[in-house]
Amino acid sequence: MKEFFLVCPIGLESLVAREIELKYPCLLQSGQIKIAQAHPGGLEVHAETSIGLGLNITLKTPSKILMRVKEQKCRDYPKLFNIIKKINWKEIFLQTNITFVCHTSESRIIHTGRAESTCTEALNAYFEANKIKEKQLVKSKDYPAQRVYIRIHQDTLTISLDTSGDLMHIRGDRSYRGHASIRENIASLLLLKLLADHKSDTNLIDPMCGTGTFLFEALNFERPSKRKFLCHYFKQNEMQFDNALTENIMPNKLFGRDIDSEVIKKNKSLESTIDFQVENILEEDAEKTISGKNIVIINPPYGKRVKITGDKIEFFKKLIKAIQLKYKPIDIGMIIPRDFASKIKADQRIPFNQNGIKVEFLIISTKL
Ligand SMILES: C[S@@+](CC[C@H](N)C(=O)[O-])C[C@H]1O[C@@H](n2cnc3c(N)ncnc32)[C@H](O)[C@@H]1O
């Protein structure tokens, strides 16, 4: 079994574990996947290589997946050179354009720049002695550069391969994003939290949907990713992902509303199975409600990138009232900047960082 590290926002690690539990019940039971440990900012998972690489295709909540190659003591640059030179890179990669990303802490190796150049020199020395065939080099000329993560903490060196490449929130099939759009993996993490106790016989409504990230994530949650990851270019690039769950765990019906007619027009042109309509949620006489078991998820303007006029606390309170009046939801999940969040009553609070802004995801339940 190999060790994989699934990177995610600090504080949301247990939700990545939840996604694995939902999607891989059989492999967890048979021990083919093991959730080993949560660390701040990531989850350690053990699996065979092909299953671990396949997590890139099935999981929506991590931002990157690393695969550990080696861990050993290393106290100086010559030792680092020798360790890197001894790794059989030809068994891993079919290309020589490889970059090193180093992080050092509480270690005698303190200069990350020097550590990176030491690794590059060692790699060049390795390929000098172990040439990749010319024919293969021509083939791999246009491959994206591979990335190797070097972490040196208290003189322990950990070498990991970046199996993902571009951050995983870049889904590849939806290039259309607004300037205040939420990252796709964060949208999926929050959906998992909000929907934890619900079945799929619900309506998911986003009354300020913008580009519709929450709704597109809900729609695509069970669908395998179609984009390329760095591990597609590994020598051993088999990815098993058909063992993941296909059962629908997201709400059946998806509704997006926004005051901006252009954004709604664009959303409609992209997806006909989501009900998109132009609407101002703060209009008091807004009567067009949606019947059924409603769950609302909303990422309102914070006043930073999208302006809010008047008192911000009052704005958020008015918004919650309008949602309750109109949709009578079982639960509301709302992202609010941390400065204001404490002034709003909520049943659960999940703090995280949203594009550099400290926010909380509040869950407000209606006790029926
Ligand atoms: C922070 S953005 C939402 C971004 C969205 N979650 C996404 O990923 O693209 C806030 C959205 O609220 C919309 N909005 C602002 N006031 C509104 C109102 N009164 N009723 C409905 N939508 C409104 C804006 O047009 C904007 O698209």
The ligand as an SDF file (V2000), in Angstrom:
LIG
                    3D

 27 29  0  0  0  0  0  0  0  0999 V2000
  -20.7280   36.1180   -3.9240 C   0  0  0  0  0  0  0  0  0  0  0  0
  -21.6970   36.0350   -5.3400 S   0  0  0  0  0  0  0  0  0  0  0  0
  -22.1800   34.3450   -5.4240 C   0  0  0  0  0  0  0  0  0  0  0  0
  -21.1480   33.5290   -6.1010 C   0  0  0  0  0  0  0  0  0  0  0  0
  -21.5940   32.1120   -6.3950 C   0  0  0  0  0  0  0  0  0  0  0  0
  -21.6710   31.2880   -5.1990 N   0  0  0  0  0  0  0  0  0  0  0  0
  -20.6320   31.4860   -7.4020 C   0  0  0  0  0  0  0  0  0  0  0  0
  -19.8990   30.5500   -7.0450 O   0  0  0  0  0  0  0  0  0  0  0  0
  -20.5460   31.9830   -8.5300 O   0  0  0  0  0  0  0  0  0  0  0  0
  -23.1710   36.8200   -4.8570 C   0  0  0  0  0  0  0  0  0  0  0  0
  -24.2640   36.8540   -5.9270 C   0  0  0  0  0  0  0  0  0  0  0  0
  -25.4200   37.4430   -5.3410 O   0  0  0  0  0  0  0  0  0  0  0  0
  -26.1360   38.1070   -6.3680 C   0  0  0  0  0  0  0  0  0  0  0  0
  -27.0870   39.0430   -5.7050 N   0  0  0  0  0  0  0  0  0  0  0  0
  -26.8100   40.2020   -5.0500 C   0  0  0  0  0  0  0  0  0  0  0  0
  -27.9430   40.7140   -4.5330 N   0  0  0  0  0  0  0  0  0  0  0  0
  -28.9610   39.8690   -4.8550 C   0  0  0  0  0  0  0  0  0  0  0  0
  -30.3590   39.8370   -4.5760 C   0  0  0  0  0  0  0  0  0  0  0  0
  -30.9360   40.8200   -3.8740 N   0  0  0  0  0  0  0  0  0  0  0  0
  -31.1050   38.7910   -5.0230 N   0  0  0  0  0  0  0  0  0  0  0  0
  -30.5070   37.7950   -5.7540 C   0  0  0  0  0  0  0  0  0  0  0  0
  -29.1820   37.7800   -6.0470 N   0  0  0  0  0  0  0  0  0  0  0  0
  -28.4190   38.7940   -5.6110 C   0  0  0  0  0  0  0  0  0  0  0  0
  -25.0440   38.7450   -7.2000 C   0  0  0  0  0  0  0  0  0  0  0  0
  -25.5130   39.0150   -8.5110 O   0  0  0  0  0  0  0  0  0  0  0  0
  -23.9410   37.6750   -7.1600 C   0  0  0  0  0  0  0  0  0  0  0  0
  -24.0440   36.8270   -8.2940 O   0  0  0  0  0  0  0  0  0  0  0  0
  1  2  1  0
  2  3  1  0
  2 10  1  0
  3  4  1  0
  4  5  1  0
  5  6  1  0
  5  7  1  0
  7  8  2  0
  7  9  1  0
 10 11  1  0
 11 12  1  0
 11 26  1  0
 12 13  1  0
 13 14  1  0
 13 24  1  0
 14 15  1  0
 14 23  1  0
 15 16  2  0
 16 17  1  0
 17 18  1  0
 17 23  2  0
 18 19  1  0
 18 20  2  0
 20 21  1  0
 21 22  2  0
 22 23  1  0
 24 25  1  0
 24 26  1  0
 26 27  1  0
M  CHG  2   2   1   9  -1
M  END
$$$$
